[in-house]
Amino acid sequence: MNLTADIHHLLHQIGTGRILTTAYDTAWLARLGEMNSAVTTQALEWLRAHQLPDGSWGTISPHYNHDRLVCTLAAMTALAQYGDTQDATRLWRAEQVLDSITNGLKTDAVGETIGFEMIVPTLVYEAKSLGLLQRYRNGILHRLEEYRAAKLAALPGGMISRFVTVAFSAEMAGPDGQRLLDLENLQEANGSVAHSPSATAYYAINVCPGEPRALAYLSNVVNTQGGVPDVAPFDVFEQAWTLWNLSLTGPLDADTLALCQPHLDFLQQAWRPGQGTGFAAGYTPTDGDDTGLVFDVLTRFGRPVDLEGVLRYEQDDHYRCYELEANPSISANIHVLSALREAGLPVDHPSVQKALRFLKQVQHQDGFWFDKWHASPYYPTSHLIIAGAGYAEHLVESGVAWLLETQRFDGSWGYYMPTAEETADCLQALVMWRRQGHPVPNDAIQRGADWLAVHAEPPYPPLWIGKCLYCPELVVRSAILSALTLVAQG
């Protein structure tokens, strides 16, 4: 590999956000019907081609049951509504595997995907209305239906708008909860509902049938195979995470630094003083996770940015990611901590101590961290080691030990199976830890790098948690190139 050339190529590629196709969102596109028959036909063919060997839909690896359930129910509904006789066997096979999936929900490491408890009952209701699941009496799904009904009854009307993150899962309103939608303030400027293909398709099908701006958005984000990603565009996230990964490699050469400038300009323009930023420049809500990391990136590259945008996410005992979130995000607190460090705040500053206390409280007894936005503990644990190395080392020492203890015999890392993404995350953390003067076995780093060099090319398994599992391919690629560069630097 020519790492410099690969990094330059990557910097030419990043932009709006490249995410691999998801079965869940593609299934919603397949329900457009006569509104866009060509898109529907392509999406149905994609679903047929990507049914998994056991009859379900979703990512083949890792086997994450929440992902499998939402994807399978969505695909079944689409095929039952717009498929043909050839799909009867597909639907039968899918129904046979539902018990196995629902019984495995409690085994998923992180837990629910976004909006799961509201989306699944909606999909079950629609599937039953199409004649599916007539003999299916799973207790978990029944309890979710009761929960959704109670929650819908308690929610105020007109609450779902582009100003709140629940719009990303607007399809949970189904046919019976549309009073929750603030129709005058629901769509973003690009015609989408919260940059979500599935929420936008729901809107165009059920709420404002054939709404032209929504249909235009969907046509713009569909790929040549007929599928769509979990979210689009994803521009702030892709560019910020890529530059953050590359910034770890130290002072960049002049050519690389020049290629970073347009992306830094974009991030600086996306920053809203006193508010921070969201995952995309055109997405209305801002959040603590993107804000913390973008502040970190802009500061590392010498771009002025206000700390008030980060501190606005401070709560009594942690930093929030979004307004009204049900549970805190670990990675948001990690990235806020890193931002506070880059801002020059000493480790004993009250705002820093608040993040450290929270992160200590949520640490697993074995030394690692899980986060609700990622299915692997290696992602948040590695990012926290990098944030803490030379700053809050007492917090992350056990995390470093856990990384070293869990390296696989072949040199790789992976919570479910060996992956290039997780191996890259761990190598980044270990090299940054070693650069602070701590002993890290050369053999561990070299074996990891040797394995990663062989497995550096895509496709990469989806490990990120949205309404289903997804993979931001170029972000993963940037972590791999960063890790290999760090090891090559010694």
ZIVEN-V373905 format. One line per field, one symbol per residue. phi: phi as a letter, one per 40 degrees, with the letter a starting at -180 (. if undefined). Layout:
phi: ???
//
This chain:
phi: .bccccccccccccichbbcdbccccccccccgccacccdcccccccccbccdchcbhccaccbcccccccccccccccccbcbcccdcdccccccccccccccdcccdchcccgdcbcdccccdcccccgcfcbcbcccccccccccdccdcccccgccbccbccdcbdcccfcbbcccccccbcccccgcbffbdccccdcccbcbdgdcccccdccccccccgbbccaacbccdcccccccdccccgdcccccccccdcccdccccccbdgbgabcacccccbacccccccddcccdcgccaccdccccccbcbabccbcgccacccccccccdccccccgcccccdcccccccccccccccchbbbbccacbcccccccccccccgbbcccbdcccccdccbccdchcbicbacbcccccdccdccccccccgccbddccccccccccccbccccbccbcbbcacabcdcccdccccccccdcccg
//
